[in-house]
Amino acid sequence: KFPKILNEARLDDLRNRPETYKHIWEGAYLTAVQGAYYQREMLAAEQEGRIGRVSRDPLMQIRAFWDIGGTGAKADATAIWIAQFVGREIRVLDYYEAQGQPLSEHIGWLRHNGYEKALMVLPHDGATRDRVHNVSFESALNDAGFETQVIPNQGAGAVKMRIEAVRRILPSVWFNEETTVAGRKALNWYHEKWDEKRGIGLGAEHDWSSHGADAFGLMCIVYEAPRIKPQQERYRAIEREAASWMAF
């Protein structure tokens, strides 16, 4: 238990500097940096018990949200989030990331983990054809037996739109703790690039965390919460149906 003055400082850090709270007050390794976009929301997910055991619902569609990388030692990593939309919740089942690997490697992971029936949700570059082989990522997945959906480019401001969507949707997200460790580390670390001399932000830093964050952002852009009619409207609709049925 902390003395009163220290406890006030602790609570202030928890409210206003969540990215460093655990590092300073609980002795944890630093898992986020200044300007981390989602640290507050990820801390809330932990405190609210939304990081734990999440089982797949056999009746609901599984979706795989991609950020497409390349092959070769210096290529960007490919990242995939596996999730189900269940009512007003997004249940995140799994996370995968691999650098420099061919498509066959990613497909092997999907099949090994039972995601061959999942809908492959791709960013806009999933429809771009390779200049040498004239094959797109989308068509290659189709040929491998997967159903695909390509999300159009959001245009100027796409990164900002993804960040805003993630912040809005994260309070409805549940993570399977054991299989999403690497992905959650990426979400915690994803941050604003900062110009120290001018004291201005330069947009999202492109680093190791970008791939997982971009795939997660795609998921949040795609998600639409189900519309539920207010109770009163539903009762009125039932009354109208009953009256209509009784009239015949």
TITI-235052 format. One line per field, with one value per residue (C-alpha): x, y negated, z; residue number from 1; residue in one letter. Coordinates in steps of 0.02 Angstrom, whole numbers. Layout:
REM residues N
c1 <- X,...
c2 <- Y,...
c3 <- Z,...
k <- NUM,...
r <- A,...
REM end
This chain:
REM residues 248
c1 <- 0,66,68,-68,43,124,-45,-109,42,12,-171,-122,0,-133,-255,-138,16,-44,96,225,116,165,348,357,238,242,420,367,470,433,303,251,327,271,137,74,-96,-187,-102,-250,-375,-262,-239,-428,-447,-332,-414,-589,-545,-558,-391,-413,-483,-587,-662,-721,-908,-944,-1098,-1013,-903,-716,-624,-438,-380,-216,-76,23,212,339,472,655,757,720,536,394,313,144,21,-148,-279,-410,-576,-764,-896,-1021,-1159,-1078,-914,-759,-682,-499,-446,-271,-127,7,158,301,436,502,399,305,116,126,195,48,-77,7,-19,-202,-237,-139,-244,-411,-445,-466,-651,-614,-651,-486,-507,-370,-315,-330,-159,-225,-298,-135,-58,125,222,318,189,31,-52,-132,-132,-321,-318,-181,-287,-440,-340,-292,-477,-503,-646,-582,-641,-535,-567,-552,-419,-485,-384,-302,-306,-323,-199,-291,-457,-387,-320,-486,-581,-470,-491,-679,-694,-563,-683,-786,-638,-597,-425,-378,-228,-119,-121,-118,36,139,-8,-50,132,120,-40,39,195,118,150,167,334,394,505,595,668,503,394,270,201,246,114,125,300,332,421,399,231,153,104,1,-74,-122,-207,-301,-350,-421,-529,-598,-634,-732,-830,-1005,-1097,-1268,-1412,-1532,-1702,-1753,-1867,-2017,-2002,-1989,-2146,-2241,-2185,-2248,-2415,-2433,-2396,-2523,-2656,-2622,-2633,-2795,-2877,-2886
c2 <- 0,-170,-326,-451,-570,-427,-346,-510,-513,-330,-361,-513,-406,-272,-402,-509,-405,-225,-184,-191,-147,37,0,-133,-66,123,151,224,215,63,123,-44,-212,-392,-425,-245,-253,-111,-93,-165,-50,103,68,56,225,303,219,266,449,449,538,720,879,848,999,1001,1007,1152,1063,899,858,847,705,684,503,481,357,420,422,491,624,601,555,368,382,320,452,528,518,604,581,719,658,684,549,608,484,324,412,447,608,620,802,800,700,746,652,706,610,650,809,862,875,1064,1040,930,1052,1195,1105,1070,1251,1321,1217,1258,1093,1160,1109,932,782,703,514,425,243,160,221,399,372,306,426,475,400,559,696,593,668,570,620,634,752,859,882,921,1053,1129,1147,995,870,691,513,363,200,44,-85,-215,-348,-500,-489,-298,-277,-405,-319,-151,-224,-308,-148,-44,-167,-164,26,88,77,213,330,489,570,752,725,874,855,665,615,553,460,372,320,239,146,84,22,-57,-243,-417,-464,-622,-764,-818,-978,-1046,-964,-893,-723,-649,-514,-330,-258,-119,15,196,155,81,245,313,141,119,290,251,81,167,275,123,32,184,213,144,161,243,122,167,84,1,111,-4,2,191,207,92,197,354,269,217,394,467,342,378,566,551,446,594
c3 <- 0,-49,62,16,-83,-181,-213,-287,-404,-448,-491,-594,-695,-717,-787,-890,-930,-946,-1068,-927,-776,-759,-793,-656,-524,-547,-607,-774,-932,-1039,-1165,-1239,-1283,-1271,-1400,-1402,-1487,-1398,-1229,-1132,-1219,-1200,-1015,-998,-1085,-956,-807,-868,-890,-1080,-1099,-1052,-1125,-1281,-1370,-1550,-1580,-1700,-1767,-1813,-1961,-1931,-2016,-2049,-2065,-2158,-2175,-2325,-2317,-2439,-2459,-2420,-2267,-2279,-2326,-2216,-2106,-2145,-2000,-1977,-1841,-1824,-1754,-1744,-1735,-1604,-1569,-1508,-1468,-1571,-1507,-1557,-1564,-1634,-1705,-1832,-1896,-2008,-2099,-2272,-2293,-2451,-2458,-2440,-2263,-2212,-2289,-2196,-2030,-2070,-2114,-1967,-1847,-1926,-2014,-2191,-2189,-2128,-2237,-2289,-2272,-2369,-2384,-2554,-2612,-2602,-2776,-2851,-2975,-2964,-3110,-3143,-3115,-3149,-2995,-2853,-2671,-2683,-2833,-2755,-2598,-2705,-2799,-2631,-2588,-2476,-2485,-2495,-2474,-2527,-2435,-2546,-2509,-2387,-2480,-2400,-2212,-2210,-2067,-1960,-1999,-1943,-1781,-1741,-1782,-1667,-1523,-1548,-1563,-1438,-1288,-1374,-1407,-1310,-1333,-1312,-1199,-1244,-1434,-1455,-1354,-1502,-1577,-1414,-1395,-1567,-1520,-1359,-1448,-1605,-1586,-1658,-1734,-1648,-1708,-1548,-1623,-1688,-1556,-1682,-1725,-1894,-1905,-1863,-1845,-1971,-1870,-1814,-1732,-1890,-1970,-1826,-1796,-1979,-1988,-1827,-1898,-2052,-1938,-1848,-2012,-2074,-1913,-1900,-1736,-1756,-1747,-1607,-1604,-1441,-1335,-1358,-1548,-1544,-1439,-1557,-1705,-1618,-1581,-1764,-1823,-1700,-1752,-1936,-1909,-1809,-1944,-2063
k <- 1,2,3,4,5,6,7,8,9,10,11,12,13,14,15,16,17,18,19,20,21,22,23,24,25,26,27,28,29,30,31,32,33,34,35,36,37,38,39,40,41,42,43,44,45,46,47,48,49,50,51,52,53,54,55,56,57,58,59,60,61,62,63,64,65,66,67,68,69,70,71,72,73,74,75,76,77,78,79,80,81,82,83,84,85,86,87,88,89,90,91,92,93,94,95,96,97,98,99,100,101,102,103,104,105,106,107,108,109,110,111,112,113,114,115,116,117,118,119,120,121,122,123,124,125,126,127,128,129,130,131,132,133,134,135,136,137,138,139,140,141,142,143,144,145,146,147,148,149,150,151,152,153,154,155,156,157,158,159,160,161,162,163,164,165,166,167,168,169,170,171,172,173,174,175,176,177,178,179,180,181,182,183,184,185,186,187,188,189,190,191,192,193,194,195,196,197,198,199,200,201,202,203,204,205,206,207,208,209,210,211,212,213,214,215,216,217,218,219,220,221,222,223,224,225,226,227,228,229,230,231,232,233,234,235,236,237,238,239,240,241,242,243,244,245,246,247,248
r <- K,F,P,K,I,L,N,E,A,R,L,D,D,L,R,N,R,P,E,T,Y,K,H,I,W,E,G,A,Y,L,T,A,V,Q,G,A,Y,Y,Q,R,E,M,L,A,A,E,Q,E,G,R,I,G,R,V,S,R,D,P,L,M,Q,I,R,A,F,W,D,I,G,G,T,G,A,K,A,D,A,T,A,I,W,I,A,Q,F,V,G,R,E,I,R,V,L,D,Y,Y,E,A,Q,G,Q,P,L,S,E,H,I,G,W,L,R,H,N,G,Y,E,K,A,L,M,V,L,P,H,D,G,A,T,R,D,R,V,H,N,V,S,F,E,S,A,L,N,D,A,G,F,E,T,Q,V,I,P,N,Q,G,A,G,A,V,K,M,R,I,E,A,V,R,R,I,L,P,S,V,W,F,N,E,E,T,T,V,A,G,R,K,A,L,N,W,Y,H,E,K,W,D,E,K,R,G,I,G,L,G,A,E,H,D,W,S,S,H,G,A,D,A,F,G,L,M,C,I,V,Y,E,A,P,R,I,K,P,Q,Q,E,R,Y,R,A,I,E,R,E,A,A,S,W,M,A,F
REM end
